[in-house]
Amino acid sequence: MDLDLTDRVYIVTGGARGLGRATADVLVAEGAKVVLSGRTEETLATARGDSVEAVVADNADPETPRRLIAAAQARWGRLDGALISVGGPPTGTVASTTDDQWTAAFQSVFLGAVRLGREIGAALPTGGSIAFVLSSSVRAPLPNLTISNGLRPGLAMVAKTMADELGPAGVRVNGLLPGRIGTERVEELDASTGDADAAREAAARTIPLGRYGDPDEFGRVAAFLLSPASSFVSGSMLPVDGGMLRAL
């Protein structure tokens, strides 16, 4: 199937590694151009090429949406959509998570994502598409990830509301709910238990497909959701989790 991505331009935030980078790689392979953001020059060092514009930017910075939109317009003169990936907040229980941790995470994970969606959504033409990278914690809490459990469901509802608001302009908004996918972030979460191998084996047993996902498997789904090939899909929260979620 042709995703009709040739020469379309997408912003991918948090794209220096992990799910954002995997999606950017698929978009480029399918002929798209990508404005890729990350927090440091070092993490973006390998993200160069004729189809990639790398921008050092923090999602918590109010100027980030403007800078990313301007980068797309300056380099390629158009913008067709965005994958908004905000990274993972710190681990912790309700009892152990401090007010400062909640505040910092709210600024980057929640408000940063809302701001990006709001500003990019206003800049998109008819046929534009936004996808938020959320988490399976939208539908079921994850152990020791209190901040994610608290903020991701709210972001999912914001995305759903944006789909209502932007739909009349022909702009689609969706969310992606990754489960256990083999990224650096998930490796760090497994290692935080004190026995990464045991944690991985235990998690794999909860997945009907019996394994962690590959980042490319997520990237292909995200690229489809951003592309014109999914032109009648909006307001959806799509799990990419090998069947792990038990909720509908």
C-alpha angles and dihedrals in degrees: 000000000000109000090198092229099135110132093352114136126226136179114223114190122199084021102143092096145349123026095349092053092045090053092047090052092053092046091052092045088054092053102265129132119234137204102205122196131196137159100251140030089234095059090049095047094106094042100090136115146102091293098043132073110190118206126185104225141145117223090220091062111097089215094058098089092051092048094049094047090048091050091054093048094045095049102037108005096236145063125207105173150316144242105216109204117168103180128236126304120227122284122252147117126263089258095049100042113098129216089247091055091050092048095048092047092047090054095052108023099037113018093033091055093045091050092049092049093047096049097039092045090056090052097051125102126223107296093034121140137203126192123188118209102222128153143251083261086082086078105021131022119249121220116260093001100103097152093051090047090052102044107032097065089052091051090050090056091048089052090050090050091049089053088057093047099044098037095087088058090054095252119134126212125192140160132228120213109201119194125191104339122165100253130135089257093057091045088055091049091050091048091050089068091066094243111059095180094052091046092051093048092049092049093047089056089062092055116084091214087055099229146067117269123250117241089237089059089058092043093056092052092047092049090052092049091051094045131087087248087080093046095143097046114099136141092025129137105210120196117217097186112114090254096304097135112083094195121089 
